[in-house]
């Protein structure tokens, strides 16, 4: 069952017939921004106390006072980027009905939001002369936590981010049916999903995002060079997306004999960037560990393709 609006959820459980035009997806996006900004501000204050970020910027504002503006700028730019990347992924649909795709209530690319939002955020931080790498380290846990919360909105509203038809025979006995696959009845996309059900990929992403948040939260307590924590975030989040793409429905591209989606291409790119960052910030002694990690991730990714 999907609940596009908050009134749908209330009416379902309480038998009412209210009409409250508050979209569940938008509600969770707002919640994600508030929670992520609050956590980011807390981490920036901690970095200021440690001397890793300046207490006062060139604009005579404390660095942590910029977090609210940074969150709004990156969020707005991220929505635009997410829409642009979604259009690029489905050019034929856009050409046939451009206005519908531009103003649709569903269809956003998380990597489009990440790329354009990151560019807007970097420009904002540069304007205030805030060091980029330590700031990214401070923001990394908040970014993945906000992402996980936002995906809950995708799951509840049924915005079309579900996966391929699920094979119920493969479901382990300890996993309930509803956590393996659903039909998303009354979803906001207006799609009727026949049996068998589809994989609930947004919820899987939420679980992985919270898991990655836990890893980053533990890693931040160790001693590391600026840029290491964000590099770790890139590797873990990129690999998580590679895994989930195996059961999602997306446009396939072909290069020679390789078939891949837009998200798989970008995920691979950010994993490489993240690994380079980890190697650079960890030193030569950590190379065997990083190399082993790369082999394991590559093997798991290859197995998931089978």
N, C-alpha and C positions, 0 to 999 in steps of 0.2 A: 504494500500500500504506500502511495506517495501523497504528500501533503504540500501542494504548491504554495498555499497561503496559510497564515497562522490560524485563520478562522476554520480552515479545513481540519486542522488538528483538533481544535476545540470542539467543533461540531461532531467529529468522529467519536470522541471519548465521552462527551457530555450530552449528546443527542440534541444539541441546539441547532439553530439555523442562522447564525450570525454571518455577516459579511464584512470582514476586516481586510482591506486591501494592502496587507503587509506581506510581501513575498518572503517565504522561508529562506530562500537562497540569499536574498539581500540582507535578511536579519542575521544570518550566520556570518556573512562577509563583514558586516558592521561589528559583530562580536569578535571576529578574528582580528580586525584592525585594532580594536580597543585593547584586547588582551595582549596582542603582539607589541603594541606601542607601549603599554604599561611595563611589560617585561623588558623591552629594549631600553626604556628610560632607566630602569633599575640597574641594568647591566652597564649602561654608559656612565652612570654615577659611580659605580664600582671601579670602572676603568679610570675615571677622573681621580679617584682617591689613590689609585695605584700609580698615577702619573703616566699612564699609557695613552690618555687623551687629555687635551688641554682643558683646564677648568673654565677658561674664558677664551672665546674666539675673537677674531679680528673685528667682528660686528658688536663686540661688547655684550655678547650673550653667552651664558654657560652652555657648554656642549649639550648637556642633557635637555636644555630648554628648546633645542632644535628638533628633538625627536618627534613632537607632535606635528610640526610643519613637514618634516621629512616623511612621516607616515602618510599624510594627506596627499603630498605631491607624488610619491611613488604609487599610491593606490589609484589616483586618477590616471596617471600615465600608464599604470599597469592595465587598467580596464581598456584603454585605447589600444595598447599593444596586444592584449589578449584577443580583441576583436579583429585587429589587422592580421594577426597570424592565423586566426581561424578562417578568415576570408582567403588567405593565401593557400590554405590547406584544401579549400573547396572552391576553386575558381569557377568551375562550371555552374555550380549552384548560385554563385554570386552574380555571374553574368546573366543568368536567367531571371533573377529577382534580387537586384542589389539592395533595394531599400529594406526588404524583409530581412536580409542577413545583417545589415548594419544595425537595425533597431530590434532584432530578435531578442527574446528573453533568455535564450539559451545559446550555447555555442561560443565558448571562450577557451583560448589556448593558454594554459598556465605558463608555458615557456615564453609566449609572446608578452604576457604580463611581466614575467621576470626580467626579460631582456630590456624592454622599453622602460619599465620601472627602475631598473638598475641604472640605466643611462641617465634618467632624470634625477635620480638620487645622487649619483656621482657628480653631476653638474651642480646640484644644490650644495653638496658638501665642499666642493672646490671653491664655490663662491664664498663660503664661510671659512676657508682655509683649515678644514678639519682633516687630519690624516686619514686616508681612506682605509688602509689595511686594518689598523686596530678598531676602527669603527665597524668594519665588516665582521670582525671577530665578535664584537659586542652584539651585533644584530643577528648573527647566525642562529642561535637557539630560538629567538623570537620569530624569525622567518619561517622555520619549519613548523613551529607550533601553530602559528597563524594559518599556515597552509593546511594543516590537519583539521583545524576547526572549520575552515571554509569548505572543505570537502564533505563535512557532515551536512552542510546545506545542500550540496549536490545530491547526496543520498536521499535526504528527506523530501526534497522537491521533485526528484526524478527529472533532472534537467537534460538527460540524454547522454551522460557520461558513463553509462553502464557498459558492460562487456559483451562478449559473444555468448551464444547459447551455451548454457552450462551442461556438463555431463554429470548428472546426479549420481551415476554409478561410481564415480571417482570420489564422492564425498566421504571423508573419514567419519566413523560412527560418532566420534565425540563432538563433531561440529553440527549444530542444528541446521535444519533446512533453510531457515530464513537468513542465516549468516553465510550460506553457500550461494544461494541464488534467489531472485525475486522476479515478480512480473511488473512491479512499479505501477500498479493500477492507479488511474487518475493522475498520471504524471503531467508535469507542466508542459512537456514537449508534445502532448497529445498523441502519443504513439501507443498502439495496442500491441502488447508483447504476447505472442502465443506461447504455448508450451513447446519445448521445455523452457524453463525460466532462463534469465541471463545472469551472468556473474555480477555481483554487487561491487564493482571495482572502486567506486568512491569510498566505500567503507574500508576496503582493503588498503587504500592509500592512506586513510586516516590512521589506521593501526600502524602502518609503516612510518608515517610521519611522527607519531608519538614515540615510537621506538627510537627513531633517529634523534628526536629531541632529548630522550634520556641519555643517549650516548654522548651527545654534545654537552649536556649539562654536567656529566661526569668528567668529560675531557677538559672542560674549562677550568677545573680545579687544579690541573697540572701546569707545569711551567712549559711555555711554548713561545716561539717567536711570532711576531705579528703576521697575520695571514694564514697561520696554520689551521686554526679552528674553522675559518671560512672555507679553506681548501677541503677540509674533512667533510664539511657540509655539502660541498659540491659533489664529492665522490659518492657519498651515501645517498643523497637525494637523486643523483643521476642514475645510479644503479637501481634504486627502487623503481624509478620510472621505466627503465629498461625491462624490468621483470613484469610490471603491470601491463606494458604495451602488448605482451604476448596474448593477453585475453581481452584486449580492447578493440573496438571497431574504429579504424582510422584509415585515411587515404594512404595507399601504398605507392612509394616511388621506386624507380628502378635505375640502378647505375651498374652497367655491365651485367653481371650475374647476381648482383646484390639487390634484395628487396627490403625496404625499410620505410618507416613512417617519419614524419617531420619530428616527432618527439624522440624517436630513437636516434636520429641523426644529432639532434641538439644534446641529448643525454650523453652520447658518446663523446661529444666535444667537451662538455663541461667535466666529465669524468677525467679526461686527459688533462685539462687545465688544473683540476683539483689535485691529481697525482703529481703533476709538475710542481705545484705549490707545496705539497707535503714533502716531496724530495728536497726542494730548495730550502724549506724552513726547518727540516729535521736534521739535515747534515748527512754525510756519507755513511755514518754508523747505522742509520735506520734504513739504508737501501735494501738489504735483504728482506726486512719485514714488509716494506712497501712493495717490493717485487713479488713477494709471496702473496700479498693481498691482491695484486693485480691479476696474478694467475688464477686465484680462487674465484674472483669476480668474473673473469673471462670464462672460466669453466662453467660456472653456474648460469651465466647468461646463455652460453651455447646449449647447455642442457635444457633450459627453458624453451628453446626454440624447437626442440625435437617433438 
